[in-house]
Amino acid sequence: MADYFLVTCEHGGNRIPRPYLKYFSGREALLQTHRGYDPGALTTARELARDLAAPLYYSTASRLLIDLNRSIGHPRLYSEATRNAAERGEILKRHYLPYRRRVESDIERALDTGKRVIHISSHSFTPQLDGKIRNADIGLLYDPARSEEAALCKRWRAALAATAPGLKVRRNYPYTGKSDGLTAHLRRHFAPEDYLGIELEINQRHVFAGGRSWAKLRATVIAALDESVGRRARSAR
């Protein structure tokens, strides 16, 4: 079965559409923090999509408007700024539902052509949360009950260890892959043999370092993914 690659970035920016700016008056600084968006995630997503020749779905609206990586009914779907907004339903219909429907429709089209979908959701995480240092450079999140997801992340981690042994790569860290999120939602709709959903998490300290080291890290992560899915071997034949 041929693989179809799909890349998404749910927290790609901290933009607030004009109609809802009133809810963020006095909260401008919060939008610049890790709560407002995932720094570096969209840059990584774009490069992943380009390398994989994959479609890219992303949002530059802040997760504080509505979190595209949360399910309807989740207590953090809306932030404290929009939880009681009169336009809450409108935000859901204009920003949340269209995004999720586009991703689901793309997966359905790929499956209809007999392909297996490998979905990489690009994220980044703050180096420190609630006073605790996050002890990883890269996290690979998946559902351990799905053997193909587990195997892919094992290969990806091994490829990273071989090419960049100084990087600390952890599986299902700093979050668990089966926690509420877009990939978890999609697993409920698509069978394990048809859909693999992996969340890539990169420590934002690399993003903030910038320059060549940040560019090199992205290239290393992408090359290791290529190796783990056998893309280099196929292209060499």
DAFEN-V325549 format. One record per residue. N is the residue number from 1. OMEGA is omega in whole degrees, 0 to 359 (none if undefined). BURIAL is I if it has 24 or more other ideal C-beta (glycine too) atoms within 12 Angstrom, else O. D_CENTER is the distance of its C-alpha to the mean C-alpha in Angstrom with 2 decimals. Layout:
BEGIN
n: <N;N>
omega: <OMEGA;OMEGA>
burial: <BURIAL;BURIAL>
d_center: <D_CENTER;D_CENTER>
END
This chain:
BEGIN
n: <1;2;3;4;5;6;7;8;9;10;11;12;13;14;15;16;17;18;19;20;21;22;23;24;25;26;27;28;29;30;31;32;33;34;35;36;37;38;39;40;41;42;43;44;45;46;47;48;49;50;51;52;53;54;55;56;57;58;59;60;61;62;63;64;65;66;67;68;69;70;71;72;73;74;75;76;77;78;79;80;81;82;83;84;85;86;87;88;89;90;91;92;93;94;95;96;97;98;99;100;101;102;103;104;105;106;107;108;109;110;111;112;113;114;115;116;117;118;119;120;121;122;123;124;125;126;127;128;129;130;131;132;133;134;135;136;137;138;139;140;141;142;143;144;145;146;147;148;149;150;151;152;153;154;155;156;157;158;159;160;161;162;163;164;165;166;167;168;169;170;171;172;173;174;175;176;177;178;179;180;181;182;183;184;185;186;187;188;189;190;191;192;193;194;195;196;197;198;199;200;201;202;203;204;205;206;207;208;209;210;211;212;213;214;215;216;217;218;219;220;221;222;223;224;225;226;227;228;229;230;231;232;233;234;235;236;237>
omega: <179;180;176;183;180;180;176;175;186;185;189;182;182;180;173;178;187;183;185;180;182;182;183;174;183;180;184;181;180;180;181;183;179;177;182;182;177;179;176;185;182;175;178;181;180;180;175;182;179;181;184;187;186;172;179;174;183;175;174;174;184;174;177;172;172;186;182;180;177;179;174;183;177;183;180;174;173;177;177;180;187;185;181;181;179;183;184;179;179;178;179;184;185;189;186;185;179;180;182;180;179;180;181;181;179;179;180;179;179;180;178;179;176;181;171;183;170;185;175;178;189;180;170;182;180;183;182;180;180;177;181;178;176;188;176;172;183;173;176;187;182;176;182;180;179;190;181;175;180;182;179;180;176;179;181;179;180;178;177;179;182;184;182;185;179;180;175;182;182;177;183;176;5;176;176;185;181;174;182;180;182;180;178;177;183;177;179;183;186;186;182;180;182;188;171;180;182;172;175;179;178;180;185;177;176;178;183;177;175;175;185;183;179;178;180;180;179;180;180;180;182;179;179;175;177;180;185;178;176;183;181;181;180;182;182;182;none>
burial: <O;O;I;I;I;I;I;I;I;I;I;I;I;I;I;I;I;O;O;I;O;O;I;I;O;O;I;O;O;O;I;O;O;I;I;I;I;I;I;I;I;I;I;I;I;I;I;I;I;O;I;I;O;I;I;I;I;I;I;I;I;I;I;I;I;I;I;I;I;I;O;O;O;O;O;O;I;I;I;O;I;I;O;O;I;O;O;O;O;O;I;I;O;O;I;I;O;O;I;I;O;O;I;I;O;I;I;O;O;I;I;O;O;O;I;I;I;I;I;I;I;I;I;I;I;I;I;O;O;O;O;O;O;I;O;I;I;I;I;I;I;I;I;O;O;I;O;I;I;I;O;I;I;O;I;I;I;O;I;I;I;O;I;I;O;O;I;I;I;I;I;I;I;I;I;O;I;O;I;I;I;I;I;I;I;I;I;O;O;I;O;I;O;I;I;I;I;I;I;I;I;I;I;I;I;I;I;O;O;O;O;O;O;I;O;O;I;I;O;I;I;I;I;I;I;I;I;I;I;O;I;O;O;O;O;O;O>
d_center: <24.60;22.68;18.92;16.92;13.58;10.96;7.94;5.95;4.93;6.22;7.67;9.10;12.63;15.34;17.73;19.96;21.87;25.58;26.70;24.76;25.55;28.38;26.14;24.76;28.18;28.47;24.77;24.03;23.48;20.88;18.73;18.71;17.39;14.08;14.77;14.80;11.49;9.22;11.71;11.03;7.35;8.92;11.60;9.65;7.99;11.62;13.15;11.23;12.26;15.66;16.22;15.37;17.17;14.40;13.84;11.10;10.31;9.34;11.06;13.05;14.65;14.25;12.66;16.29;17.54;15.55;12.21;10.38;8.46;12.04;14.80;18.06;20.40;18.02;19.84;16.99;16.12;18.40;19.19;22.75;23.24;22.70;23.44;27.02;26.70;29.10;26.58;23.99;24.52;24.45;21.06;19.74;21.50;20.69;17.07;15.39;17.26;17.35;13.61;13.25;16.48;15.58;12.69;15.13;17.97;16.47;15.92;19.45;20.95;19.70;21.06;24.26;24.86;24.70;21.45;18.89;15.26;12.65;9.16;6.41;2.80;2.82;4.08;7.84;10.60;14.17;16.81;18.99;18.74;21.96;24.01;22.36;21.08;17.82;19.21;16.61;15.34;12.38;10.89;10.12;9.53;11.47;14.47;17.62;19.71;18.20;20.05;18.36;14.88;16.80;18.76;16.01;14.43;18.06;18.79;15.81;16.91;20.49;19.96;18.50;21.44;23.85;22.87;21.76;23.51;23.26;19.54;18.84;16.12;15.69;14.44;13.16;13.36;13.14;12.10;13.04;10.98;13.40;13.13;12.64;9.34;8.55;8.74;11.81;13.23;13.13;14.78;17.58;18.30;18.10;20.03;18.89;20.78;19.13;15.41;13.13;9.62;7.84;4.93;5.70;7.05;9.78;12.79;13.60;17.14;16.50;15.20;18.32;20.54;19.85;22.25;22.70;21.08;17.65;18.14;19.41;16.51;14.09;16.83;17.33;13.83;13.99;17.59;17.00;14.56;17.31;19.84;18.14;18.03;21.49;20.90;23.34;25.93;25.90;26.23;29.06;31.16>
END
